[in-house]
Amino acid sequence: MIPDRVVELLHGPALSARILSDLENNGRVALGITLASHEAYQLKGRYLASRPTGDEDIARQETYQRKMLAAVRQVYPEEIARPLVLGFAYRPGVAITFRVEEIFLQTPGPGAGNKMA
């Protein structure tokens, strides 16, 4: 287990009811994270808690959206980038907290799928 590695994931309403139900039933989390550079990781761990998102969470999500839109605009034209990034509903939202126990490299290449130290 990775000591003191707690992640809080902000999730929109589309699937949050099902995700929370699954988390309450088995407590296991697997989260895939991919950067625009194609660098990718999978975090695995144990569900700790959830709560409704608040104003600070919404502000963080909006900052993330602006940064993501700028990155996607470098690859795609505006008419694709804008709906791709801004098309996700974040309200009402849920914050899901989990303790990371394992990290796996998922970037395509020779080390993909390997557990990281």
CNS distance restraints for C-alpha pairs under 8 A (distance, minus, plus):
assign (resid   1 and name CA) (resid 100 and name CA) 7.21 0.50 0.50
assign (resid   1 and name CA) (resid 101 and name CA) 4.17 0.50 0.50
assign (resid   1 and name CA) (resid 102 and name CA) 6.31 0.50 0.50
assign (resid   2 and name CA) (resid 100 and name CA) 6.31 0.50 0.50
assign (resid   2 and name CA) (resid 101 and name CA) 5.17 0.50 0.50
assign (resid   2 and name CA) (resid 102 and name CA) 6.75 0.50 0.50
assign (resid   4 and name CA) (resid  99 and name CA) 7.72 0.50 0.50
assign (resid   5 and name CA) (resid  99 and name CA) 5.80 0.50 0.50
assign (resid   5 and name CA) (resid 100 and name CA) 5.41 0.50 0.50
assign (resid   5 and name CA) (resid 101 and name CA) 7.79 0.50 0.50
assign (resid   6 and name CA) (resid  97 and name CA) 6.91 0.50 0.50
assign (resid   6 and name CA) (resid  98 and name CA) 5.67 0.50 0.50
assign (resid   6 and name CA) (resid  99 and name CA) 4.43 0.50 0.50
assign (resid   6 and name CA) (resid 100 and name CA) 5.95 0.50 0.50
assign (resid   7 and name CA) (resid  97 and name CA) 5.63 0.50 0.50
assign (resid   7 and name CA) (resid  98 and name CA) 5.48 0.50 0.50
assign (resid   7 and name CA) (resid  99 and name CA) 6.33 0.50 0.50
assign (resid   7 and name CA) (resid 100 and name CA) 6.99 0.50 0.50
assign (resid   8 and name CA) (resid  95 and name CA) 6.28 0.50 0.50
assign (resid   8 and name CA) (resid  96 and name CA) 5.47 0.50 0.50
assign (resid   8 and name CA) (resid  97 and name CA) 4.31 0.50 0.50
assign (resid   8 and name CA) (resid  98 and name CA) 6.55 0.50 0.50
assign (resid   9 and name CA) (resid  95 and name CA) 5.55 0.50 0.50
assign (resid   9 and name CA) (resid  96 and name CA) 5.07 0.50 0.50
assign (resid   9 and name CA) (resid  97 and name CA) 6.29 0.50 0.50
assign (resid  10 and name CA) (resid  53 and name CA) 7.47 0.50 0.50
assign (resid  10 and name CA) (resid  57 and name CA) 7.52 0.50 0.50
assign (resid  10 and name CA) (resid  61 and name CA) 7.81 0.50 0.50
assign (resid  10 and name CA) (resid  93 and name CA) 6.90 0.50 0.50
assign (resid  10 and name CA) (resid  94 and name CA) 5.86 0.50 0.50
assign (resid  10 and name CA) (resid  95 and name CA) 4.52 0.50 0.50
assign (resid  10 and name CA) (resid  96 and name CA) 6.37 0.50 0.50
assign (resid  11 and name CA) (resid  16 and name CA) 6.65 0.50 0.50
assign (resid  11 and name CA) (resid  90 and name CA) 6.71 0.50 0.50
assign (resid  11 and name CA) (resid  93 and name CA) 5.64 0.50 0.50
assign (resid  11 and name CA) (resid  94 and name CA) 5.35 0.50 0.50
assign (resid  11 and name CA) (resid  95 and name CA) 6.27 0.50 0.50
assign (resid  11 and name CA) (resid  96 and name CA) 7.47 0.50 0.50
assign (resid  12 and name CA) (resid  16 and name CA) 6.55 0.50 0.50
assign (resid  12 and name CA) (resid  88 and name CA) 7.54 0.50 0.50
assign (resid  12 and name CA) (resid  89 and name CA) 5.72 0.50 0.50
assign (resid  12 and name CA) (resid  90 and name CA) 4.22 0.50 0.50
assign (resid  12 and name CA) (resid  91 and name CA) 6.14 0.50 0.50
assign (resid  12 and name CA) (resid  92 and name CA) 6.59 0.50 0.50
assign (resid  12 and name CA) (resid  93 and name CA) 4.60 0.50 0.50
assign (resid  12 and name CA) (resid  94 and name CA) 6.53 0.50 0.50
assign (resid  13 and name CA) (resid  17 and name CA) 7.49 0.50 0.50
assign (resid  13 and name CA) (resid  89 and name CA) 6.99 0.50 0.50
assign (resid  13 and name CA) (resid  90 and name CA) 6.63 0.50 0.50
assign (resid  13 and name CA) (resid  91 and name CA) 6.59 0.50 0.50
assign (resid  13 and name CA) (resid  92 and name CA) 5.90 0.50 0.50
assign (resid  13 and name CA) (resid  93 and name CA) 5.48 0.50 0.50
assign (resid  13 and name CA) (resid  94 and name CA) 7.40 0.50 0.50
assign (resid  14 and name CA) (resid  89 and name CA) 7.72 0.50 0.50
assign (resid  15 and name CA) (resid  19 and name CA) 6.17 0.50 0.50
assign (resid  16 and name CA) (resid  20 and name CA) 5.92 0.50 0.50
assign (resid  16 and name CA) (resid  93 and name CA) 7.85 0.50 0.50
assign (resid  16 and name CA) (resid  94 and name CA) 7.01 0.50 0.50
assign (resid  17 and name CA) (resid  21 and name CA) 6.19 0.50 0.50
assign (resid  18 and name CA) (resid  22 and name CA) 6.20 0.50 0.50
assign (resid  19 and name CA) (resid  23 and name CA) 6.12 0.50 0.50
assign (resid  20 and name CA) (resid  24 and name CA) 6.06 0.50 0.50
assign (resid  20 and name CA) (resid  50 and name CA) 7.99 0.50 0.50
assign (resid  21 and name CA) (resid  25 and name CA) 6.23 0.50 0.50
assign (resid  22 and name CA) (resid  26 and name CA) 6.22 0.50 0.50
assign (resid  22 and name CA) (resid  27 and name CA) 7.42 0.50 0.50
assign (resid  23 and name CA) (resid  27 and name CA) 4.55 0.50 0.50
assign (resid  23 and name CA) (resid  28 and name CA) 6.31 0.50 0.50
assign (resid  23 and name CA) (resid  29 and name CA) 7.25 0.50 0.50
assign (resid  23 and name CA) (resid  47 and name CA) 6.42 0.50 0.50
assign (resid  27 and name CA) (resid  46 and name CA) 5.59 0.50 0.50
assign (resid  27 and name CA) (resid  47 and name CA) 4.90 0.50 0.50
assign (resid  27 and name CA) (resid  48 and name CA) 7.81 0.50 0.50
assign (resid  28 and name CA) (resid  44 and name CA) 7.48 0.50 0.50
assign (resid  28 and name CA) (resid  45 and name CA) 5.92 0.50 0.50
assign (resid  28 and name CA) (resid  46 and name CA) 4.88 0.50 0.50
assign (resid  28 and name CA) (resid  47 and name CA) 5.89 0.50 0.50
assign (resid  29 and name CA) (resid  43 and name CA) 7.80 0.50 0.50
assign (resid  29 and name CA) (resid  44 and name CA) 5.50 0.50 0.50
assign (resid  29 and name CA) (resid  45 and name CA) 5.16 0.50 0.50
assign (resid  29 and name CA) (resid  46 and name CA) 5.75 0.50 0.50
assign (resid  29 and name CA) (resid  47 and name CA) 6.12 0.50 0.50
assign (resid  29 and name CA) (resid  98 and name CA) 7.23 0.50 0.50
assign (resid  30 and name CA) (resid  42 and name CA) 6.65 0.50 0.50
assign (resid  30 and name CA) (resid  43 and name CA) 5.61 0.50 0.50
assign (resid  30 and name CA) (resid  44 and name CA) 4.44 0.50 0.50
assign (resid  30 and name CA) (resid  45 and name CA) 6.64 0.50 0.50
assign (resid  31 and name CA) (resid  42 and name CA) 5.49 0.50 0.50
assign (resid  31 and name CA) (resid  43 and name CA) 5.10 0.50 0.50
assign (resid  31 and name CA) (resid  44 and name CA) 6.45 0.50 0.50
assign (resid  32 and name CA) (resid  40 and name CA) 7.29 0.50 0.50
assign (resid  32 and name CA) (resid  41 and name CA) 5.86 0.50 0.50
assign (resid  32 and name CA) (resid  42 and name CA) 4.40 0.50 0.50
assign (resid  32 and name CA) (resid  43 and name CA) 6.44 0.50 0.50
assign (resid  33 and name CA) (resid  40 and name CA) 5.55 0.50 0.50
assign (resid  33 and name CA) (resid  41 and name CA) 5.25 0.50 0.50
assign (resid  33 and name CA) (resid  42 and name CA) 6.14 0.50 0.50
assign (resid  33 and name CA) (resid  43 and name CA) 7.88 0.50 0.50
assign (resid  34 and name CA) (resid  38 and name CA) 6.17 0.50 0.50
assign (resid  34 and name CA) (resid  39 and name CA) 5.78 0.50 0.50
assign (resid  34 and name CA) (resid  40 and name CA) 4.23 0.50 0.50
assign (resid  34 and name CA) (resid  41 and name CA) 6.51 0.50 0.50
assign (resid  35 and name CA) (resid  39 and name CA) 5.29 0.50 0.50
assign (resid  35 and name CA) (resid  40 and name CA) 6.23 0.50 0.50
assign (resid  36 and name CA) (resid  71 and name CA) 6.92 0.50 0.50
assign (resid  36 and name CA) (resid  72 and name CA) 7.36 0.50 0.50
assign (resid  38 and name CA) (resid 107 and name CA) 6.46 0.50 0.50
assign (resid  38 and name CA) (resid 108 and name CA) 7.89 0.50 0.50
assign (resid  39 and name CA) (resid 106 and name CA) 7.43 0.50 0.50
assign (resid  39 and name CA) (resid 107 and name CA) 4.92 0.50 0.50
assign (resid  39 and name CA) (resid 108 and name CA) 7.92 0.50 0.50
assign (resid  40 and name CA) (resid 105 and name CA) 6.40 0.50 0.50
assign (resid  40 and name CA) (resid 106 and name CA) 4.80 0.50 0.50
assign (resid  40 and name CA) (resid 107 and name CA) 4.53 0.50 0.50
assign (resid  40 and name CA) (resid 108 and name CA) 7.98 0.50 0.50
assign (resid  41 and name CA) (resid 103 and name CA) 6.84 0.50 0.50
assign (resid  41 and name CA) (resid 104 and name CA) 5.60 0.50 0.50
assign (resid  41 and name CA) (resid 105 and name CA) 4.75 0.50 0.50
assign (resid  41 and name CA) (resid 106 and name CA) 4.78 0.50 0.50
assign (resid  41 and name CA) (resid 107 and name CA) 6.76 0.50 0.50
assign (resid  42 and name CA) (resid 103 and name CA) 5.71 0.50 0.50
assign (resid  42 and name CA) (resid 104 and name CA) 5.06 0.50 0.50
assign (resid  42 and name CA) (resid 105 and name CA) 6.55 0.50 0.50
assign (resid  42 and name CA) (resid 106 and name CA) 6.49 0.50 0.50
assign (resid  43 and name CA) (resid 100 and name CA) 6.24 0.50 0.50
assign (resid  43 and name CA) (resid 101 and name CA) 7.61 0.50 0.50
assign (resid  43 and name CA) (resid 102 and name CA) 5.96 0.50 0.50
assign (resid  43 and name CA) (resid 103 and name CA) 4.71 0.50 0.50
assign (resid  43 and name CA) (resid 104 and name CA) 6.56 0.50 0.50
assign (resid  44 and name CA) (resid 100 and name CA) 5.69 0.50 0.50
assign (resid  44 and name CA) (resid 101 and name CA) 5.85 0.50 0.50
assign (resid  44 and name CA) (resid 102 and name CA) 5.16 0.50 0.50
assign (resid  44 and name CA) (resid 103 and name CA) 6.33 0.50 0.50
assign (resid  45 and name CA) (resid  98 and name CA) 6.42 0.50 0.50
assign (resid  45 and name CA) (resid  99 and name CA) 5.38 0.50 0.50
assign (resid  45 and name CA) (resid 100 and name CA) 4.39 0.50 0.50
assign (resid  45 and name CA) (resid 101 and name CA) 4.69 0.50 0.50
assign (resid  45 and name CA) (resid 102 and name CA) 6.53 0.50 0.50
assign (resid  46 and name CA) (resid  98 and name CA) 5.42 0.50 0.50
assign (resid  46 and name CA) (resid  99 and name CA) 5.31 0.50 0.50
assign (resid  46 and name CA) (resid 100 and name CA) 6.80 0.50 0.50
assign (resid  46 and name CA) (resid 101 and name CA) 7.35 0.50 0.50
assign (resid  47 and name CA) (resid  96 and name CA) 7.70 0.50 0.50
assign (resid  47 and name CA) (resid  97 and name CA) 6.29 0.50 0.50
assign (resid  47 and name CA) (resid  98 and name CA) 4.33 0.50 0.50
assign (resid  47 and name CA) (resid  99 and name CA) 6.59 0.50 0.50
assign (resid  48 and name CA) (resid  96 and name CA) 7.79 0.50 0.50
assign (resid  48 and name CA) (resid  97 and name CA) 5.48 0.50 0.50
assign (resid  48 and name CA) (resid  98 and name CA) 4.91 0.50 0.50
assign (resid  48 and name CA) (resid  99 and name CA) 6.84 0.50 0.50
assign (resid  49 and name CA) (resid  96 and name CA) 6.04 0.50 0.50
assign (resid  49 and name CA) (resid  97 and name CA) 5.22 0.50 0.50
assign (resid  49 and name CA) (resid  98 and name CA) 7.01 0.50 0.50
assign (resid  50 and name CA) (resid  94 and name CA) 6.69 0.50 0.50
assign (resid  50 and name CA) (resid  95 and name CA) 5.41 0.50 0.50
assign (resid  50 and name CA) (resid  96 and name CA) 4.46 0.50 0.50
assign (resid  50 and name CA) (resid  97 and name CA) 6.01 0.50 0.50
assign (resid  51 and name CA) (resid  94 and name CA) 5.66 0.50 0.50
assign (resid  51 and name CA) (resid  95 and name CA) 5.32 0.50 0.50
assign (resid  51 and name CA) (resid  96 and name CA) 6.85 0.50 0.50
assign (resid  52 and name CA) (resid  92 and name CA) 7.57 0.50 0.50
assign (resid  52 and name CA) (resid  93 and name CA) 5.95 0.50 0.50
assign (resid  52 and name CA) (resid  94 and name CA) 4.47 0.50 0.50
assign (resid  52 and name CA) (resid  95 and name CA) 6.05 0.50 0.50
assign (resid  53 and name CA) (resid  57 and name CA) 5.69 0.50 0.50
assign (resid  53 and name CA) (resid  58 and name CA) 7.05 0.50 0.50
assign (resid  53 and name CA) (resid  92 and name CA) 7.18 0.50 0.50
assign (resid  53 and name CA) (resid  93 and name CA) 5.24 0.50 0.50
assign (resid  53 and name CA) (resid  94 and name CA) 5.08 0.50 0.50
assign (resid  53 and name CA) (resid  95 and name CA) 5.70 0.50 0.50
assign (resid  54 and name CA) (resid  58 and name CA) 6.32 0.50 0.50
assign (resid  55 and name CA) (resid  59 and name CA) 6.23 0.50 0.50
assign (resid  56 and name CA) (resid  60 and name CA) 6.30 0.50 0.50
assign (resid  57 and name CA) (resid  61 and name CA) 6.19 0.50 0.50
assign (resid  58 and name CA) (resid  62 and name CA) 6.14 0.50 0.50
assign (resid  58 and name CA) (resid  90 and name CA) 7.58 0.50 0.50
assign (resid  58 and name CA) (resid  91 and name CA) 7.98 0.50 0.50
assign (resid  59 and name CA) (resid  63 and name CA) 6.23 0.50 0.50
assign (resid  60 and name CA) (resid  64 and name CA) 6.14 0.50 0.50
assign (resid  61 and name CA) (resid  65 and name CA) 6.10 0.50 0.50
assign (resid  61 and name CA) (resid  90 and name CA) 7.71 0.50 0.50
assign (resid  62 and name CA) (resid  66 and name CA) 6.29 0.50 0.50
assign (resid  63 and name CA) (resid  67 and name CA) 6.37 0.50 0.50
assign (resid  64 and name CA) (resid  68 and name CA) 6.00 0.50 0.50
assign (resid  65 and name CA) (resid  69 and name CA) 5.92 0.50 0.50
assign (resid  65 and name CA) (resid  85 and name CA) 6.57 0.50 0.50
assign (resid  65 and name CA) (resid  86 and name CA) 6.88 0.50 0.50
assign (resid  66 and name CA) (resid  70 and name CA) 6.31 0.50 0.50
assign (resid  67 and name CA) (resid  71 and name CA) 6.37 0.50 0.50
assign (resid  68 and name CA) (resid  72 and name CA) 6.09 0.50 0.50
assign (resid  68 and name CA) (resid  85 and name CA) 6.87 0.50 0.50
assign (resid  69 and name CA) (resid  73 and name CA) 6.01 0.50 0.50
assign (resid  69 and name CA) (resid  81 and name CA) 6.50 0.50 0.50
assign (resid  69 and name CA) (resid  82 and name CA) 6.65 0.50 0.50
assign (resid  69 and name CA) (resid  85 and name CA) 5.86 0.50 0.50
assign (resid  69 and name CA) (resid  86 and name CA) 7.77 0.50 0.50
assign (resid  70 and name CA) (resid  74 and name CA) 6.81 0.50 0.50
assign (resid  71 and name CA) (resid  75 and name CA) 7.39 0.50 0.50
assign (resid  72 and name CA) (resid  76 and name CA) 5.97 0.50 0.50
assign (resid  72 and name CA) (resid  81 and name CA) 5.72 0.50 0.50
assign (resid  72 and name CA) (resid  85 and name CA) 7.86 0.50 0.50
assign (resid  73 and name CA) (resid  77 and name CA) 6.01 0.50 0.50
assign (resid  73 and name CA) (resid  78 and name CA) 6.21 0.50 0.50
assign (resid  73 and name CA) (resid  81 and name CA) 5.65 0.50 0.50
assign (resid  76 and name CA) (resid  80 and name CA) 6.15 0.50 0.50
assign (resid  76 and name CA) (resid  81 and name CA) 5.65 0.50 0.50
assign (resid  77 and name CA) (resid  81 and name CA) 6.00 0.50 0.50
assign (resid  78 and name CA) (resid  82 and name CA) 5.73 0.50 0.50
assign (resid  79 and name CA) (resid  83 and name CA) 7.08 0.50 0.50
assign (resid  80 and name CA) (resid  84 and name CA) 6.10 0.50 0.50
assign (resid  81 and name CA) (resid  85 and name CA) 6.16 0.50 0.50
assign (resid  82 and name CA) (resid  86 and name CA) 5.66 0.50 0.50
assign (resid  82 and name CA) (resid  87 and name CA) 7.56 0.50 0.50
assign (resid  83 and name CA) (resid  87 and name CA) 4.81 0.50 0.50
assign (resid  84 and name CA) (resid  88 and name CA) 7.85 0.50 0.50
assign (resid 102 and name CA) (resid 115 and name CA) 7.12 0.50 0.50
assign (resid 102 and name CA) (resid 116 and name CA) 7.53 0.50 0.50
assign (resid 103 and name CA) (resid 115 and name CA) 5.92 0.50 0.50
assign (resid 103 and name CA) (resid 116 and name CA) 5.59 0.50 0.50
assign (resid 103 and name CA) (resid 117 and name CA) 7.87 0.50 0.50
assign (resid 104 and name CA) (resid 112 and name CA) 7.82 0.50 0.50
assign (resid 104 and name CA) (resid 113 and name CA) 5.88 0.50 0.50
assign (resid 104 and name CA) (resid 114 and name CA) 5.52 0.50 0.50
assign (resid 104 and name CA) (resid 115 and name CA) 4.33 0.50 0.50
assign (resid 104 and name CA) (resid 116 and name CA) 5.46 0.50 0.50
assign (resid 105 and name CA) (resid 111 and name CA) 6.77 0.50 0.50
assign (resid 105 and name CA) (resid 112 and name CA) 5.33 0.50 0.50
assign (resid 105 and name CA) (resid 113 and name CA) 5.48 0.50 0.50
assign (resid 105 and name CA) (resid 114 and name CA) 5.63 0.50 0.50
assign (resid 105 and name CA) (resid 115 and name CA) 6.43 0.50 0.50
assign (resid 105 and name CA) (resid 116 and name CA) 6.55 0.50 0.50
assign (resid 106 and name CA) (resid 111 and name CA) 7.78 0.50 0.50
assign (resid 106 and name CA) (resid 112 and name CA) 4.67 0.50 0.50
assign (resid 106 and name CA) (resid 113 and name CA) 5.44 0.50 0.50
assign (resid 106 and name CA) (resid 114 and name CA) 7.73 0.50 0.50
assign (resid 107 and name CA) (resid 111 and name CA) 7.63 0.50 0.50
assign (resid 107 and name CA) (resid 112 and name CA) 5.55 0.50 0.50
assign (resid 108 and name CA) (resid 112 and name CA) 5.57 0.50 0.50
